[in-house]
Amino acid sequence: MSENNSSRRDFLKKSSAALSIVSLSTAADAQADENEKKFQPEEKWYERMKEPEGDQKLSWFVDTRRCFGCHGCEVSCKAENDVPLGNFIRQTIYKDVGEYPKVARLFLPMSCQHCEDAPCIKACPCGALHKQAGGTVAVDYNVCSGHGTCAEVCPYGAIYLDPVAKQAVKCHNCYHRLENDMEPACVPTCPSEALYFGDLNDPESKISKAMSEAKASEGELQQLRPEKGTRPRMWFAGRAAVEAEEDVPREGESYSPDAYSIYNWKKESADE
């Protein structure tokens, strides 16, 4: 291959990569504008976005290098929280990469990111979504009336709408266990110790130490879709967060394909 052809190919690759970045940025900006149209006035969500007083920064670290896709976290979550058949609060996404004979299957355990700037809180018209101590984003089921706008604006598809209760359901960090000084049910269930949960403000916590070790070997850890500006409290180590990101649900989607979609639900409710 001549030097000119090589230079031309490199130029085309760089141009294509730059165009992809611009396209993604444009799409993200368009989605952000669409989400903002669904946000309530700031005075309706400002207080709910604030964390109760405390010095904890509860966060998640997922070491995808250790996950082998046993789905134990999903099963324990369903059992702990009485999640109905066909619905999921957690989901392990997998991605096949490489070409024969060098192939691999990567696994990406997913749940609510408990964003610091949570769009679901801003979009909730009835005031059900709020911050709990440590930063947990939770749903008040005495208030939730199932509008579904929270699911429509979640960039990670982490909220589903229960077709029976007609309420929003999501990970709440097993706050009933936290109150009794226990970890979320999925964490001790993971046989490969791929899931870490705890206080990042405590340098001696398991999660702080695990993240420090991962940074030493992997470099910077990843967060999903930082361009959304939600400041998620979940970090990842390993290839899966990059390779499988495109398969993570987006706004208006969920981990529960067997549940009624928010669109069908709204249509049926309107017909009643």
N, C-alpha and C positions, 0 to 999 in steps of 0.2 A: 504493500500500500504506500502510495506516495505521501510525502509530507503535507502537500496541499489537501489531499483527500482526508488525511487524519485530522488536520486542523478544522476542516469543514465539518467533519462528523462531531468533533468536540464542541464546535460552535452550536450545531443543531441541538445537541444534547443539553447544553447549558441554556439555550433559548427555550427549549421545551420545558425544562425544569422551572425556569423563571415564569413562563406562561402558566404553568400549573399552580404555582404559588399565588399568582395574581388572581387566577380563577377561583381558588379556594378562598382567598381573602374577600373577593367580591361576593361570593355565595354566603360567606359568614356574615358580612355586613348586611346583606339583604335579609337573612334570617333574623339578625338582631333587630332590624327595623320592624319586621313582622311581629316578633315577640313583644317589642315595646308597645305596639298597638293594643296588646292584650293585658298590659300591666295596669293595675289599679293606681289611682293617685297616691303619691308618696305618703301623704298623711294617714292612709289606710294600712300601710304595711311597715312604716318606719320602725315603730316600736316592736313589731313582731320579728323584725330582722336583727334586732339587738340581742346579744346573748345575755342571760342572767349573770349577775356578778359572780366572779370566780376566776381562778388562775389557770384552769385547765384548757388545753387545746387538743380536744379529742380528734384523732385522725386515724387514717388507714394506710398501711403499707402492704402491697401485694408483690411478693417475689415470684414472678411467673416462671423463673428458672426452676423452681421447685415443684410447681403444680403439674400433676400428671393426669388431670381430668377425671378424678374419681366421682365428682359431683356430691361428695359428702357434705360440703358446705350448703348446697341447695337443699338436701334432704333434711339436715338438722334445722335449717331455717324454717322449712315448711312445718316440721313437727313442733318446733318451739312456738311458732306463731299461728298455728292452725290455718295455714294457707290452703285454700280449696284446691281440689284436683284441677289441673290444667292451668293454674296460675303460679307465678313465681315472683318472689321478692329479689332473689339472687339468680344469676345465670352464669354458667361457664361457657364462654364462647371459644370455639376452636378454629384453627386455621392451618391448612396443609400448605407447606412451603417446600421449595426445591423441586428437582427433577430426578426421576429414577436414574441411578440407584441411590442418590443422595437426597432423601426426602425426610421430612420431619413434621410432626403435628404439634402445634403450639397451643397452649391453653391460657385463656384470659378470664379469671373470675371477676364478675362485675356485680355491682349493687349501687345504691345511691351514693353520690360523691360528697354529700353533706357540704354543699358549696357555701363559702363565706358570703358571696353575693348571689344568693339563691333566687333564680327567676321564678320558681314555683311559688315562693312566698309573695313575690310582687304581683303575680297573676291571680292569686286566690281571692275571689270576690267575697267570700263569706268569712275570711279571717281564720280559717282552720289551720293553715300551715304556719309554723312558728319555730323559733330557735329555743332549744333547751340548754341547760347547763353544759358547758364544754363545747357547744357549737352544733349539737345534734339537731338536724332538721326533722321535725315531727308533725304528725297530723292529729288535731283534736277531733276525735270522732263524735263528740257531742255537738260539734259545730259544722263539720263537713256535710255538705248537701249535694255533692257529686256534680259540680258544674263541669269538671274535666279540663279546665284551662291550665291547671298545673301540669297535667300530662302533655298538653299541647306545646308547652314551652320548655320542657325538660330536655336539655341537649344530649342526655344519655339514656333516654327511654326508661328511666328507673322508676316510673310511677305507673301503676295500672289501676283501672277502675273496676271494682268488684261488681259484676252484673247483678248480683243478688242484693247485697247491701247498698249498692249504688253509692259507694264512697271511694275516695282515693286511698290506695294502699301502697306503702313503700317501706324501705328499711328505716328503722328508728333506733338502730344500734342496740336493739334489745334493752331498752332503757329500764325495763322491769328487772333485768339481771344486773345492770350497772348499779341500781339502787341497793343491791345486795352484794356489792363488791365482786361481781362475776363478769367475765368477758362475754361479748356477744356469742351466741350459741355456735356460730360457724367457726370461730377461732380455735377452741380446743378440739373440735371435731376434725380439723384438717390433719391428716396423717403425715403430710410432708412438711408441715409448719411453713406454709406459703403465705398465711394470713397473719398480719399483726395489727393490733388495735390498742390505742392507748394515748397517753398525754405527751405530746411533743414538747411541751414546756418543761418536762422532767427529763434531763439528760441521762438519767439512770433507768428510765423505763425500757421495756423490751423493744418497743417500736423505735425509740431513739437509737438504741444500740444497733438494731438490725439495719436501719437506714444508713447509719454511719459506715457499717461494714460493707453494705452494698455500694455505697458511693466510692469507697476505697478501691473496690474491684471493678465497678461498672462505669464510674464517672457520674455525671449528672443523672438523676432519676427522672422518670417521665410522668407527665400528667396528661390526661386525655383532653383533647380539644381546648387548649389554653386560649385559642383565639376567641372563644365564646365569652371570655372575661368573667367567668363565674367564680374563679378562685377555688377550685375543688380541694377538699381535704383528703385526697387519696393519691398516693404516689405508687409508681410501678418500677420494677427492675426487670430486665430481660427483653427479648425481642418481641414477645407477644403483644405488648402494648402498642408497638409500631405496626407490626404485620397484620394484626387482627382488628385494628381500630376501625377500619371501614365497615366491619360487620357489627359494630356496636350500634344498638338502636338509637334513633335520633328523635327529634321533636315529633310528638304525635304517635310514636311507636312505643312498644313495651316488650318486656320479657315474656309476656303472656299471650301468645298468638291464639290460644284457644278461648280466651275471654272475649266478650263482645268488644268490638272496637269502639272508641269514643264516638265515632261518627254514626255507627249503627245505633248505639245506645241513645244518642241525642235524637235521632230520627224516630226511633220507637217511642221515646218519651213524648215527642211532639205529636205523635199520632194518637196517643192515649187520651 
